[in-house]
Amino acid sequence: MSKKVIIIGAGAAGLMAAGVAGKLGAEVVLIEKNPQPGKKLNITGKGRCNVTNNCDADELMKNIPKNSRFMYSAFSAFSPQDTMAFFENLGVMLKTERGYRVFPESDNAHDITDALVRFAKMNGAKIIHDTVVQIKTENGNVCGVKTVSGEFSCDSVIVATGGVSYPLTGSTGDGYAFARECGHTVTEPQGSLVPLVGETDLCKSAQGLTLKNITLTAKNAQGKVLFSELGEMLFTHFGISGPLALSASAHMRDFENERYHVCLDLKPGLLHEKLEERILRDVEEKKNKDIQNLLRGLLPARMINIVLKKAGIDGETKANAMTREMRRCLRDTLKELRIDIDGKRPVSEAIITSGGVNVKEINPKTMESKIVHGLYFAGEVLDVDAYTGGFNLQIAWSSAYSAGMYAAQEI
Ligand SMILES: Cc1cc2nc3c(=O)[nH]c(=O)nc-3n(C[C@H](O)[C@H](O)[C@H](O)COP(=O)(O)OP(=O)(O)OC[C@H]3O[C@@H](n4cnc5c(N)ncnc54)[C@H](O)[C@@H]3O)c2cc1C
């Protein structure tokens, strides 16, 4: 007799688990509260879906700051290379970009969702539009789920409800409530890959300005470098956002006990000496101009006041009155403009949720609960999260592969 498996949530993890369990002969019902599956998946990677990272096992583990060891067996069973072969076999050709990030050749995330829906359906999974409100258990075993419109009985349930970020996509933290009701502990969810709040007045004055080709370095109070990368960031009314700020946020994990700041190198292409030579040359050429005018050739207009303020230099000072000390200070500020960070924006604005179902209570090989027999977890609902680069979706694929496989096995 085939096993009856119910999967809650048709996102990345749920769709993968549905196809895997169906392929092994299980009778699969996938319940999704949105009218269409994969709502979040469709907006991943700015609509292009960074589907995985074509890296080796060591690199994969390094990109998961918390509970990476929990994922070890799941990654061995379904690696990034397996993910790539999986999608190519489903007809989605892939390409690898900078930092081994893998995208569909079409640059269209919908192709990934469509392939997964095909995979689930071709293996017999039924996708139902409904909302699960409770998981039913009897003597420590799963026996069904209650939904808004009725009840379903089953042998296993896979919870693939995601986290709490971008709640409009359907991820509203329902899985945490189910887990708690079944006796699990849930590590308090907080945002990761999320905009950063700090120096509000200063940042507000440049609101909307994008800085390209800068280096952002995140440090703790002791000056330890936590993250440093070249790229793009954006000033907002509350602080900073954009790819560099989001990536840096994943390294700032303890605002209760730690202080953080970022340093912007606005001229990463020029070493200190070269930059000073450049300033000197400008001074020679434009002796009678104000320093604020002098900086027009070096910086976007809205950055000039910020840099001068940070350097403690009056912008109306004439270039020929600039002392050596002022010049050095200007150079150092351009190379290391400090912004103190006070916190993160709420988890609802985060790309991913850090925290979730305590992995100590889950069997890492099968993704089954150690508390309730027949209950499985996969994807972002688990307390595992990663940096940017396709690693978060890889967590979803691998955990779902294991959950789907073991949930489908004969009783
Ligand atoms: C803007 C954005 C861009 C991103 N880009 C990338 C990227 O390029 N690469 C990458 O690796 N990661 C990316 N991520 C992260 C990635 O999207 C998630 O890690 C991944 O989607 C998690 O998959 P999941 O299946 O666990 O959860 P989700 O994809 O959130 O799916 C959960 C599903 O469960 C459904 N659900 C919830 N509760 C119930 C219920 N009670 N009943 C029925 N259904 C329910 C939800 O409607 C939802 O469809 C991005 C995230 C965001 C927000």
The ligand as an ORCA input file, in Angstrom:
! r2SCAN-3c Opt
* xyz 0 1
  C      13.032     38.895     -2.931
  C      13.698     37.581     -2.645
  C      14.690     37.132     -3.492
  C      15.346     35.914     -3.216
  N      16.290     35.468     -4.100
  C      16.929     34.293     -3.862
  C      17.859     33.771     -4.796
  O      18.041     34.307     -5.904
  N      18.510     32.621     -4.466
  C      18.307     31.959     -3.285
  O      18.952     30.941     -3.029
  N      17.355     32.394     -2.414
  C      16.667     33.531     -2.672
  N      15.696     33.964     -1.804
  C      15.363     33.095     -0.643
  C      14.441     31.942     -1.119
  O      13.382     32.488     -1.864
  C      13.883     31.163      0.044
  O      14.952     30.710      0.844
  C      13.054     29.971     -0.445
  O      11.973     30.425     -1.237
  C      12.531     29.145      0.698
  O      11.718     28.129      0.173
  P      10.579     27.430      1.032
  O       9.922     26.472      0.121
  O      11.137     26.955      2.308
  O       9.591     28.613      1.402
  P       8.653     29.538      0.447
  O       9.255     29.663     -0.890
  O       8.416     30.753      1.244
  O       7.314     28.697      0.294
  C       6.434     28.471      1.366
  C       5.037     28.243      0.800
  O       4.195     27.762      1.835
  C       2.917     28.361      1.674
  N       2.218     28.282      2.967
  C       2.604     28.868      4.121
  N       1.749     28.570      5.110
  C       0.776     27.772      4.577
  C      -0.381     27.132      5.080
  N      -0.754     27.274      6.360
  N      -1.138     26.386      4.238
  C      -0.795     26.254      2.936
  N       0.291     26.841      2.393
  C       1.092     27.582      3.197
  C       3.236     29.760      1.225
  O       2.134     30.379      0.590
  C       4.407     29.529      0.289
  O       4.001     29.347     -1.053
  C      15.009     35.149     -2.065
  C      13.980     35.601     -1.234
  C      13.320     36.801     -1.511
  C      12.222     37.265     -0.601
*
